[in-house]
Amino acid sequence: MPIGAFERASQSILAVLGKDAFLRGEATAYKINIEHGVQVQDEQSGLIHQRDIATIPNAALPRKGDTLNHPDGQYKIDKLYQDNGVNKRYVIVAV
């Protein structure tokens, strides 16, 4: 099945911005981008917090609780932040 323009653009962006990283200790590397200090609003309190956000391709099958070994450090996926259908962006926590 051919991929669409949006998916190609997303893959191209991660190819440039992402770094080889591993989920769940698996041997397959995925290009994953981490943004540090992203301002995120807490849904319950409305307070703004700075969080680290990882953009992960859906092909990696990311899930809450997964470990992420990235050149920036080791993290655990905490909660889903955004999903555009091609990539998921998760709040991550350093371990």
Secondary structure, DSSP 8 states (H G I E B T S, - for coil): ----HHHHHHHHHHHHH-EEEEETT-S-EEEEEEEEEEEEE-TTT--EEEEEEEEEEGGG---TT-EEEETTEEEEEEEEEEE-SSEEEEEEEE-
